[in-house]
Amino acid sequence: MSDIVGVAHFSIPVRDVAISREFYVNIVGCKHLFSTPKGHMSFIDAGGVCLILVRQEGVINPVLQSSEGVHHSFSIDPECFDKAVERLRSNGVEIIGEEDRQGGVVNGPRIYFRDPDGTVLEFINLTSYETGDEH
């Protein structure tokens, strides 16, 4: 049994906070909450979960991963899924993977793309989330 009730926030390293904030707000569809006066962190809301963009020096993802590795997934309202994908495409964001996975733990149509630093992101139209048996 877990005492966890949700995710408070997670952080993504970025080289340029302003560029990444614009990407996550204007293209991904998050909401800007606050940026630190020094400009080294920006807090954004991703559907009720806080995402913190944190400036890091150097190349963030020296080896670009495919969609089968580490990534961050955003659940998209089913009625807005196609519009969200089109927003990516119309802004020149390359879709690196697309599938409709069913019968697993996290099910639904999904697409994968990268942020300006190469971090893999996912948009999913979540049709079911199987929790399995409690142990």
MODELLER restraints for C-alpha pairs under 7 A, 6 or more apart:
rsr = mdl.restraints
at = mdl.atoms
rsr.add(forms.Gaussian(group=physical.xy_distance, feature=features.Distance(at['CA:7:A'], at['CA:49:A']), mean=6.58, stdev=0.5))
rsr.add(forms.Gaussian(group=physical.xy_distance, feature=features.Distance(at['CA:8:A'], at['CA:49:A']), mean=6.21, stdev=0.5))
rsr.add(forms.Gaussian(group=physical.xy_distance, feature=features.Distance(at['CA:8:A'], at['CA:50:A']), mean=6.38, stdev=0.5))
rsr.add(forms.Gaussian(group=physical.xy_distance, feature=features.Distance(at['CA:9:A'], at['CA:49:A']), mean=5.85, stdev=0.5))
rsr.add(forms.Gaussian(group=physical.xy_distance, feature=features.Distance(at['CA:9:A'], at['CA:50:A']), mean=4.47, stdev=0.5))
rsr.add(forms.Gaussian(group=physical.xy_distance, feature=features.Distance(at['CA:9:A'], at['CA:51:A']), mean=5.44, stdev=0.5))
rsr.add(forms.Gaussian(group=physical.xy_distance, feature=features.Distance(at['CA:10:A'], at['CA:50:A']), mean=6.71, stdev=0.5))
rsr.add(forms.Gaussian(group=physical.xy_distance, feature=features.Distance(at['CA:10:A'], at['CA:51:A']), mean=5.21, stdev=0.5))
rsr.add(forms.Gaussian(group=physical.xy_distance, feature=features.Distance(at['CA:10:A'], at['CA:52:A']), mean=6.20, stdev=0.5))
rsr.add(forms.Gaussian(group=physical.xy_distance, feature=features.Distance(at['CA:11:A'], at['CA:51:A']), mean=5.70, stdev=0.5))
rsr.add(forms.Gaussian(group=physical.xy_distance, feature=features.Distance(at['CA:11:A'], at['CA:52:A']), mean=4.54, stdev=0.5))
rsr.add(forms.Gaussian(group=physical.xy_distance, feature=features.Distance(at['CA:11:A'], at['CA:53:A']), mean=5.82, stdev=0.5))
rsr.add(forms.Gaussian(group=physical.xy_distance, feature=features.Distance(at['CA:11:A'], at['CA:54:A']), mean=6.67, stdev=0.5))
rsr.add(forms.Gaussian(group=physical.xy_distance, feature=features.Distance(at['CA:12:A'], at['CA:52:A']), mean=6.28, stdev=0.5))
rsr.add(forms.Gaussian(group=physical.xy_distance, feature=features.Distance(at['CA:12:A'], at['CA:53:A']), mean=5.12, stdev=0.5))
rsr.add(forms.Gaussian(group=physical.xy_distance, feature=features.Distance(at['CA:12:A'], at['CA:54:A']), mean=6.15, stdev=0.5))
rsr.add(forms.Gaussian(group=physical.xy_distance, feature=features.Distance(at['CA:13:A'], at['CA:53:A']), mean=5.97, stdev=0.5))
rsr.add(forms.Gaussian(group=physical.xy_distance, feature=features.Distance(at['CA:13:A'], at['CA:54:A']), mean=4.91, stdev=0.5))
rsr.add(forms.Gaussian(group=physical.xy_distance, feature=features.Distance(at['CA:13:A'], at['CA:55:A']), mean=5.86, stdev=0.5))
rsr.add(forms.Gaussian(group=physical.xy_distance, feature=features.Distance(at['CA:13:A'], at['CA:56:A']), mean=5.82, stdev=0.5))
rsr.add(forms.Gaussian(group=physical.xy_distance, feature=features.Distance(at['CA:13:A'], at['CA:60:A']), mean=6.77, stdev=0.5))
rsr.add(forms.Gaussian(group=physical.xy_distance, feature=features.Distance(at['CA:14:A'], at['CA:20:A']), mean=6.83, stdev=0.5))
rsr.add(forms.Gaussian(group=physical.xy_distance, feature=features.Distance(at['CA:14:A'], at['CA:53:A']), mean=6.32, stdev=0.5))
rsr.add(forms.Gaussian(group=physical.xy_distance, feature=features.Distance(at['CA:14:A'], at['CA:54:A']), mean=5.82, stdev=0.5))
rsr.add(forms.Gaussian(group=physical.xy_distance, feature=features.Distance(at['CA:14:A'], at['CA:55:A']), mean=4.97, stdev=0.5))
rsr.add(forms.Gaussian(group=physical.xy_distance, feature=features.Distance(at['CA:14:A'], at['CA:56:A']), mean=5.76, stdev=0.5))
rsr.add(forms.Gaussian(group=physical.xy_distance, feature=features.Distance(at['CA:14:A'], at['CA:60:A']), mean=6.52, stdev=0.5))
rsr.add(forms.Gaussian(group=physical.xy_distance, feature=features.Distance(at['CA:14:A'], at['CA:117:A']), mean=6.29, stdev=0.5))
rsr.add(forms.Gaussian(group=physical.xy_distance, feature=features.Distance(at['CA:15:A'], at['CA:55:A']), mean=5.32, stdev=0.5))
rsr.add(forms.Gaussian(group=physical.xy_distance, feature=features.Distance(at['CA:15:A'], at['CA:56:A']), mean=5.43, stdev=0.5))
rsr.add(forms.Gaussian(group=physical.xy_distance, feature=features.Distance(at['CA:15:A'], at['CA:57:A']), mean=6.09, stdev=0.5))
rsr.add(forms.Gaussian(group=physical.xy_distance, feature=features.Distance(at['CA:15:A'], at['CA:58:A']), mean=6.93, stdev=0.5))
rsr.add(forms.Gaussian(group=physical.xy_distance, feature=features.Distance(at['CA:15:A'], at['CA:60:A']), mean=6.93, stdev=0.5))
rsr.add(forms.Gaussian(group=physical.xy_distance, feature=features.Distance(at['CA:16:A'], at['CA:55:A']), mean=6.26, stdev=0.5))
rsr.add(forms.Gaussian(group=physical.xy_distance, feature=features.Distance(at['CA:17:A'], at['CA:39:A']), mean=6.92, stdev=0.5))
rsr.add(forms.Gaussian(group=physical.xy_distance, feature=features.Distance(at['CA:17:A'], at['CA:40:A']), mean=6.50, stdev=0.5))
rsr.add(forms.Gaussian(group=physical.xy_distance, feature=features.Distance(at['CA:17:A'], at['CA:41:A']), mean=6.59, stdev=0.5))
rsr.add(forms.Gaussian(group=physical.xy_distance, feature=features.Distance(at['CA:17:A'], at['CA:42:A']), mean=6.71, stdev=0.5))
rsr.add(forms.Gaussian(group=physical.xy_distance, feature=features.Distance(at['CA:17:A'], at['CA:53:A']), mean=6.39, stdev=0.5))
rsr.add(forms.Gaussian(group=physical.xy_distance, feature=features.Distance(at['CA:17:A'], at['CA:54:A']), mean=6.80, stdev=0.5))
rsr.add(forms.Gaussian(group=physical.xy_distance, feature=features.Distance(at['CA:17:A'], at['CA:55:A']), mean=5.88, stdev=0.5))
rsr.add(forms.Gaussian(group=physical.xy_distance, feature=features.Distance(at['CA:20:A'], at['CA:116:A']), mean=6.48, stdev=0.5))
rsr.add(forms.Gaussian(group=physical.xy_distance, feature=features.Distance(at['CA:21:A'], at['CA:42:A']), mean=6.93, stdev=0.5))
rsr.add(forms.Gaussian(group=physical.xy_distance, feature=features.Distance(at['CA:24:A'], at['CA:30:A']), mean=5.72, stdev=0.5))
rsr.add(forms.Gaussian(group=physical.xy_distance, feature=features.Distance(at['CA:25:A'], at['CA:31:A']), mean=5.56, stdev=0.5))
rsr.add(forms.Gaussian(group=physical.xy_distance, feature=features.Distance(at['CA:25:A'], at['CA:32:A']), mean=6.42, stdev=0.5))
rsr.add(forms.Gaussian(group=physical.xy_distance, feature=features.Distance(at['CA:27:A'], at['CA:87:A']), mean=6.53, stdev=0.5))
rsr.add(forms.Gaussian(group=physical.xy_distance, feature=features.Distance(at['CA:27:A'], at['CA:88:A']), mean=6.20, stdev=0.5))
rsr.add(forms.Gaussian(group=physical.xy_distance, feature=features.Distance(at['CA:30:A'], at['CA:44:A']), mean=6.31, stdev=0.5))
rsr.add(forms.Gaussian(group=physical.xy_distance, feature=features.Distance(at['CA:30:A'], at['CA:45:A']), mean=5.54, stdev=0.5))
rsr.add(forms.Gaussian(group=physical.xy_distance, feature=features.Distance(at['CA:30:A'], at['CA:46:A']), mean=4.97, stdev=0.5))
rsr.add(forms.Gaussian(group=physical.xy_distance, feature=features.Distance(at['CA:31:A'], at['CA:44:A']), mean=5.39, stdev=0.5))
rsr.add(forms.Gaussian(group=physical.xy_distance, feature=features.Distance(at['CA:31:A'], at['CA:45:A']), mean=4.99, stdev=0.5))
rsr.add(forms.Gaussian(group=physical.xy_distance, feature=features.Distance(at['CA:31:A'], at['CA:46:A']), mean=6.78, stdev=0.5))
rsr.add(forms.Gaussian(group=physical.xy_distance, feature=features.Distance(at['CA:32:A'], at['CA:43:A']), mean=6.43, stdev=0.5))
rsr.add(forms.Gaussian(group=physical.xy_distance, feature=features.Distance(at['CA:32:A'], at['CA:44:A']), mean=4.42, stdev=0.5))
rsr.add(forms.Gaussian(group=physical.xy_distance, feature=features.Distance(at['CA:32:A'], at['CA:45:A']), mean=6.38, stdev=0.5))
rsr.add(forms.Gaussian(group=physical.xy_distance, feature=features.Distance(at['CA:33:A'], at['CA:43:A']), mean=5.38, stdev=0.5))
rsr.add(forms.Gaussian(group=physical.xy_distance, feature=features.Distance(at['CA:33:A'], at['CA:44:A']), mean=5.02, stdev=0.5))
rsr.add(forms.Gaussian(group=physical.xy_distance, feature=features.Distance(at['CA:33:A'], at['CA:45:A']), mean=6.58, stdev=0.5))
rsr.add(forms.Gaussian(group=physical.xy_distance, feature=features.Distance(at['CA:34:A'], at['CA:42:A']), mean=5.85, stdev=0.5))
rsr.add(forms.Gaussian(group=physical.xy_distance, feature=features.Distance(at['CA:34:A'], at['CA:43:A']), mean=5.15, stdev=0.5))
rsr.add(forms.Gaussian(group=physical.xy_distance, feature=features.Distance(at['CA:35:A'], at['CA:41:A']), mean=5.81, stdev=0.5))
rsr.add(forms.Gaussian(group=physical.xy_distance, feature=features.Distance(at['CA:35:A'], at['CA:42:A']), mean=4.14, stdev=0.5))
rsr.add(forms.Gaussian(group=physical.xy_distance, feature=features.Distance(at['CA:35:A'], at['CA:43:A']), mean=6.06, stdev=0.5))
rsr.add(forms.Gaussian(group=physical.xy_distance, feature=features.Distance(at['CA:36:A'], at['CA:42:A']), mean=6.35, stdev=0.5))
rsr.add(forms.Gaussian(group=physical.xy_distance, feature=features.Distance(at['CA:40:A'], at['CA:54:A']), mean=5.97, stdev=0.5))
rsr.add(forms.Gaussian(group=physical.xy_distance, feature=features.Distance(at['CA:40:A'], at['CA:55:A']), mean=5.10, stdev=0.5))
rsr.add(forms.Gaussian(group=physical.xy_distance, feature=features.Distance(at['CA:41:A'], at['CA:52:A']), mean=6.58, stdev=0.5))
rsr.add(forms.Gaussian(group=physical.xy_distance, feature=features.Distance(at['CA:41:A'], at['CA:53:A']), mean=5.46, stdev=0.5))
rsr.add(forms.Gaussian(group=physical.xy_distance, feature=features.Distance(at['CA:41:A'], at['CA:54:A']), mean=4.61, stdev=0.5))
rsr.add(forms.Gaussian(group=physical.xy_distance, feature=features.Distance(at['CA:41:A'], at['CA:55:A']), mean=6.27, stdev=0.5))
rsr.add(forms.Gaussian(group=physical.xy_distance, feature=features.Distance(at['CA:42:A'], at['CA:52:A']), mean=5.63, stdev=0.5))
rsr.add(forms.Gaussian(group=physical.xy_distance, feature=features.Distance(at['CA:42:A'], at['CA:53:A']), mean=5.13, stdev=0.5))
rsr.add(forms.Gaussian(group=physical.xy_distance, feature=features.Distance(at['CA:42:A'], at['CA:54:A']), mean=6.79, stdev=0.5))
rsr.add(forms.Gaussian(group=physical.xy_distance, feature=features.Distance(at['CA:43:A'], at['CA:50:A']), mean=6.59, stdev=0.5))
rsr.add(forms.Gaussian(group=physical.xy_distance, feature=features.Distance(at['CA:43:A'], at['CA:51:A']), mean=5.86, stdev=0.5))
rsr.add(forms.Gaussian(group=physical.xy_distance, feature=features.Distance(at['CA:43:A'], at['CA:52:A']), mean=4.58, stdev=0.5))
rsr.add(forms.Gaussian(group=physical.xy_distance, feature=features.Distance(at['CA:43:A'], at['CA:53:A']), mean=6.46, stdev=0.5))
rsr.add(forms.Gaussian(group=physical.xy_distance, feature=features.Distance(at['CA:44:A'], at['CA:50:A']), mean=5.73, stdev=0.5))
rsr.add(forms.Gaussian(group=physical.xy_distance, feature=features.Distance(at['CA:44:A'], at['CA:51:A']), mean=5.23, stdev=0.5))
rsr.add(forms.Gaussian(group=physical.xy_distance, feature=features.Distance(at['CA:44:A'], at['CA:52:A']), mean=6.28, stdev=0.5))
rsr.add(forms.Gaussian(group=physical.xy_distance, feature=features.Distance(at['CA:45:A'], at['CA:51:A']), mean=6.03, stdev=0.5))
rsr.add(forms.Gaussian(group=physical.xy_distance, feature=features.Distance(at['CA:60:A'], at['CA:117:A']), mean=6.03, stdev=0.5))
rsr.add(forms.Gaussian(group=physical.xy_distance, feature=features.Distance(at['CA:61:A'], at['CA:117:A']), mean=6.52, stdev=0.5))
rsr.add(forms.Gaussian(group=physical.xy_distance, feature=features.Distance(at['CA:61:A'], at['CA:118:A']), mean=5.81, stdev=0.5))
rsr.add(forms.Gaussian(group=physical.xy_distance, feature=features.Distance(at['CA:61:A'], at['CA:119:A']), mean=6.67, stdev=0.5))
rsr.add(forms.Gaussian(group=physical.xy_distance, feature=features.Distance(at['CA:64:A'], at['CA:118:A']), mean=6.12, stdev=0.5))
rsr.add(forms.Gaussian(group=physical.xy_distance, feature=features.Distance(at['CA:67:A'], at['CA:97:A']), mean=6.33, stdev=0.5))
rsr.add(forms.Gaussian(group=physical.xy_distance, feature=features.Distance(at['CA:67:A'], at['CA:112:A']), mean=6.05, stdev=0.5))
rsr.add(forms.Gaussian(group=physical.xy_distance, feature=features.Distance(at['CA:67:A'], at['CA:120:A']), mean=6.63, stdev=0.5))
rsr.add(forms.Gaussian(group=physical.xy_distance, feature=features.Distance(at['CA:71:A'], at['CA:119:A']), mean=6.86, stdev=0.5))
rsr.add(forms.Gaussian(group=physical.xy_distance, feature=features.Distance(at['CA:71:A'], at['CA:120:A']), mean=4.78, stdev=0.5))
rsr.add(forms.Gaussian(group=physical.xy_distance, feature=features.Distance(at['CA:71:A'], at['CA:121:A']), mean=5.32, stdev=0.5))
rsr.add(forms.Gaussian(group=physical.xy_distance, feature=features.Distance(at['CA:71:A'], at['CA:122:A']), mean=6.97, stdev=0.5))
rsr.add(forms.Gaussian(group=physical.xy_distance, feature=features.Distance(at['CA:72:A'], at['CA:120:A']), mean=6.63, stdev=0.5))
rsr.add(forms.Gaussian(group=physical.xy_distance, feature=features.Distance(at['CA:72:A'], at['CA:121:A']), mean=4.87, stdev=0.5))
rsr.add(forms.Gaussian(group=physical.xy_distance, feature=features.Distance(at['CA:72:A'], at['CA:122:A']), mean=6.09, stdev=0.5))
rsr.add(forms.Gaussian(group=physical.xy_distance, feature=features.Distance(at['CA:73:A'], at['CA:121:A']), mean=5.74, stdev=0.5))
rsr.add(forms.Gaussian(group=physical.xy_distance, feature=features.Distance(at['CA:73:A'], at['CA:122:A']), mean=4.39, stdev=0.5))
rsr.add(forms.Gaussian(group=physical.xy_distance, feature=features.Distance(at['CA:73:A'], at['CA:123:A']), mean=5.92, stdev=0.5))
rsr.add(forms.Gaussian(group=physical.xy_distance, feature=features.Distance(at['CA:73:A'], at['CA:124:A']), mean=6.98, stdev=0.5))
rsr.add(forms.Gaussian(group=physical.xy_distance, feature=features.Distance(at['CA:74:A'], at['CA:122:A']), mean=5.92, stdev=0.5))
rsr.add(forms.Gaussian(group=physical.xy_distance, feature=features.Distance(at['CA:74:A'], at['CA:123:A']), mean=4.98, stdev=0.5))
rsr.add(forms.Gaussian(group=physical.xy_distance, feature=features.Distance(at['CA:74:A'], at['CA:124:A']), mean=6.24, stdev=0.5))
rsr.add(forms.Gaussian(group=physical.xy_distance, feature=features.Distance(at['CA:75:A'], at['CA:123:A']), mean=5.95, stdev=0.5))
rsr.add(forms.Gaussian(group=physical.xy_distance, feature=features.Distance(at['CA:75:A'], at['CA:124:A']), mean=4.96, stdev=0.5))
rsr.add(forms.Gaussian(group=physical.xy_distance, feature=features.Distance(at['CA:75:A'], at['CA:125:A']), mean=6.00, stdev=0.5))
rsr.add(forms.Gaussian(group=physical.xy_distance, feature=features.Distance(at['CA:75:A'], at['CA:126:A']), mean=6.16, stdev=0.5))
rsr.add(forms.Gaussian(group=physical.xy_distance, feature=features.Distance(at['CA:76:A'], at['CA:123:A']), mean=6.27, stdev=0.5))
rsr.add(forms.Gaussian(group=physical.xy_distance, feature=features.Distance(at['CA:76:A'], at['CA:124:A']), mean=5.78, stdev=0.5))
rsr.add(forms.Gaussian(group=physical.xy_distance, feature=features.Distance(at['CA:76:A'], at['CA:125:A']), mean=5.37, stdev=0.5))
rsr.add(forms.Gaussian(group=physical.xy_distance, feature=features.Distance(at['CA:77:A'], at['CA:125:A']), mean=6.55, stdev=0.5))
rsr.add(forms.Gaussian(group=physical.xy_distance, feature=features.Distance(at['CA:78:A'], at['CA:125:A']), mean=5.39, stdev=0.5))
rsr.add(forms.Gaussian(group=physical.xy_distance, feature=features.Distance(at['CA:81:A'], at['CA:125:A']), mean=6.31, stdev=0.5))
rsr.add(forms.Gaussian(group=physical.xy_distance, feature=features.Distance(at['CA:93:A'], at['CA:113:A']), mean=6.99, stdev=0.5))
rsr.add(forms.Gaussian(group=physical.xy_distance, feature=features.Distance(at['CA:94:A'], at['CA:113:A']), mean=6.04, stdev=0.5))
rsr.add(forms.Gaussian(group=physical.xy_distance, feature=features.Distance(at['CA:95:A'], at['CA:111:A']), mean=6.69, stdev=0.5))
rsr.add(forms.Gaussian(group=physical.xy_distance, feature=features.Distance(at['CA:95:A'], at['CA:112:A']), mean=5.76, stdev=0.5))
rsr.add(forms.Gaussian(group=physical.xy_distance, feature=features.Distance(at['CA:95:A'], at['CA:113:A']), mean=4.85, stdev=0.5))
rsr.add(forms.Gaussian(group=physical.xy_distance, feature=features.Distance(at['CA:96:A'], at['CA:112:A']), mean=5.47, stdev=0.5))
rsr.add(forms.Gaussian(group=physical.xy_distance, feature=features.Distance(at['CA:96:A'], at['CA:113:A']), mean=5.33, stdev=0.5))
rsr.add(forms.Gaussian(group=physical.xy_distance, feature=features.Distance(at['CA:97:A'], at['CA:111:A']), mean=5.53, stdev=0.5))
rsr.add(forms.Gaussian(group=physical.xy_distance, feature=features.Distance(at['CA:97:A'], at['CA:112:A']), mean=4.93, stdev=0.5))
rsr.add(forms.Gaussian(group=physical.xy_distance, feature=features.Distance(at['CA:98:A'], at['CA:110:A']), mean=5.78, stdev=0.5))
rsr.add(forms.Gaussian(group=physical.xy_distance, feature=features.Distance(at['CA:98:A'], at['CA:111:A']), mean=4.33, stdev=0.5))
rsr.add(forms.Gaussian(group=physical.xy_distance, feature=features.Distance(at['CA:98:A'], at['CA:112:A']), mean=6.36, stdev=0.5))
rsr.add(forms.Gaussian(group=physical.xy_distance, feature=features.Distance(at['CA:99:A'], at['CA:109:A']), mean=5.74, stdev=0.5))
rsr.add(forms.Gaussian(group=physical.xy_distance, feature=features.Distance(at['CA:99:A'], at['CA:110:A']), mean=5.58, stdev=0.5))
rsr.add(forms.Gaussian(group=physical.xy_distance, feature=features.Distance(at['CA:99:A'], at['CA:111:A']), mean=6.58, stdev=0.5))
rsr.add(forms.Gaussian(group=physical.xy_distance, feature=features.Distance(at['CA:100:A'], at['CA:108:A']), mean=5.34, stdev=0.5))
rsr.add(forms.Gaussian(group=physical.xy_distance, feature=features.Distance(at['CA:100:A'], at['CA:109:A']), mean=3.82, stdev=0.5))
rsr.add(forms.Gaussian(group=physical.xy_distance, feature=features.Distance(at['CA:100:A'], at['CA:110:A']), mean=6.04, stdev=0.5))
rsr.add(forms.Gaussian(group=physical.xy_distance, feature=features.Distance(at['CA:101:A'], at['CA:107:A']), mean=5.35, stdev=0.5))
rsr.add(forms.Gaussian(group=physical.xy_distance, feature=features.Distance(at['CA:101:A'], at['CA:108:A']), mean=5.41, stdev=0.5))
rsr.add(forms.Gaussian(group=physical.xy_distance, feature=features.Distance(at['CA:101:A'], at['CA:109:A']), mean=6.24, stdev=0.5))
rsr.add(forms.Gaussian(group=physical.xy_distance, feature=features.Distance(at['CA:102:A'], at['CA:108:A']), mean=6.08, stdev=0.5))
rsr.add(forms.Gaussian(group=physical.xy_distance, feature=features.Distance(at['CA:105:A'], at['CA:129:A']), mean=5.58, stdev=0.5))
rsr.add(forms.Gaussian(group=physical.xy_distance, feature=features.Distance(at['CA:105:A'], at['CA:130:A']), mean=4.73, stdev=0.5))
rsr.add(forms.Gaussian(group=physical.xy_distance, feature=features.Distance(at['CA:105:A'], at['CA:131:A']), mean=7.00, stdev=0.5))
rsr.add(forms.Gaussian(group=physical.xy_distance, feature=features.Distance(at['CA:106:A'], at['CA:128:A']), mean=6.24, stdev=0.5))
rsr.add(forms.Gaussian(group=physical.xy_distance, feature=features.Distance(at['CA:106:A'], at['CA:129:A']), mean=4.82, stdev=0.5))
rsr.add(forms.Gaussian(group=physical.xy_distance, feature=features.Distance(at['CA:106:A'], at['CA:130:A']), mean=6.59, stdev=0.5))
rsr.add(forms.Gaussian(group=physical.xy_distance, feature=features.Distance(at['CA:107:A'], at['CA:126:A']), mean=5.87, stdev=0.5))
rsr.add(forms.Gaussian(group=physical.xy_distance, feature=features.Distance(at['CA:107:A'], at['CA:127:A']), mean=5.58, stdev=0.5))
rsr.add(forms.Gaussian(group=physical.xy_distance, feature=features.Distance(at['CA:107:A'], at['CA:128:A']), mean=5.19, stdev=0.5))
rsr.add(forms.Gaussian(group=physical.xy_distance, feature=features.Distance(at['CA:107:A'], at['CA:129:A']), mean=6.28, stdev=0.5))
rsr.add(forms.Gaussian(group=physical.xy_distance, feature=features.Distance(at['CA:108:A'], at['CA:124:A']), mean=6.39, stdev=0.5))
rsr.add(forms.Gaussian(group=physical.xy_distance, feature=features.Distance(at['CA:108:A'], at['CA:125:A']), mean=5.39, stdev=0.5))
rsr.add(forms.Gaussian(group=physical.xy_distance, feature=features.Distance(at['CA:108:A'], at['CA:126:A']), mean=4.85, stdev=0.5))
rsr.add(forms.Gaussian(group=physical.xy_distance, feature=features.Distance(at['CA:108:A'], at['CA:127:A']), mean=4.88, stdev=0.5))
rsr.add(forms.Gaussian(group=physical.xy_distance, feature=features.Distance(at['CA:108:A'], at['CA:128:A']), mean=6.94, stdev=0.5))
rsr.add(forms.Gaussian(group=physical.xy_distance, feature=features.Distance(at['CA:109:A'], at['CA:124:A']), mean=5.82, stdev=0.5))
rsr.add(forms.Gaussian(group=physical.xy_distance, feature=features.Distance(at['CA:109:A'], at['CA:125:A']), mean=5.42, stdev=0.5))
rsr.add(forms.Gaussian(group=physical.xy_distance, feature=features.Distance(at['CA:110:A'], at['CA:122:A']), mean=6.70, stdev=0.5))
rsr.add(forms.Gaussian(group=physical.xy_distance, feature=features.Distance(at['CA:110:A'], at['CA:123:A']), mean=5.51, stdev=0.5))
rsr.add(forms.Gaussian(group=physical.xy_distance, feature=features.Distance(at['CA:110:A'], at['CA:124:A']), mean=4.23, stdev=0.5))
rsr.add(forms.Gaussian(group=physical.xy_distance, feature=features.Distance(at['CA:110:A'], at['CA:125:A']), mean=6.27, stdev=0.5))
rsr.add(forms.Gaussian(group=physical.xy_distance, feature=features.Distance(at['CA:111:A'], at['CA:122:A']), mean=5.63, stdev=0.5))
rsr.add(forms.Gaussian(group=physical.xy_distance, feature=features.Distance(at['CA:111:A'], at['CA:123:A']), mean=5.47, stdev=0.5))
rsr.add(forms.Gaussian(group=physical.xy_distance, feature=features.Distance(at['CA:111:A'], at['CA:124:A']), mean=6.67, stdev=0.5))
rsr.add(forms.Gaussian(group=physical.xy_distance, feature=features.Distance(at['CA:112:A'], at['CA:120:A']), mean=6.72, stdev=0.5))
rsr.add(forms.Gaussian(group=physical.xy_distance, feature=features.Distance(at['CA:112:A'], at['CA:121:A']), mean=5.64, stdev=0.5))
rsr.add(forms.Gaussian(group=physical.xy_distance, feature=features.Distance(at['CA:112:A'], at['CA:122:A']), mean=4.46, stdev=0.5))
rsr.add(forms.Gaussian(group=physical.xy_distance, feature=features.Distance(at['CA:112:A'], at['CA:123:A']), mean=6.58, stdev=0.5))
rsr.add(forms.Gaussian(group=physical.xy_distance, feature=features.Distance(at['CA:113:A'], at['CA:120:A']), mean=5.68, stdev=0.5))
rsr.add(forms.Gaussian(group=physical.xy_distance, feature=features.Distance(at['CA:113:A'], at['CA:121:A']), mean=5.35, stdev=0.5))
rsr.add(forms.Gaussian(group=physical.xy_distance, feature=features.Distance(at['CA:113:A'], at['CA:122:A']), mean=6.39, stdev=0.5))
rsr.add(forms.Gaussian(group=physical.xy_distance, feature=features.Distance(at['CA:114:A'], at['CA:120:A']), mean=4.46, stdev=0.5))
rsr.add(forms.Gaussian(group=physical.xy_distance, feature=features.Distance(at['CA:114:A'], at['CA:121:A']), mean=5.64, stdev=0.5))
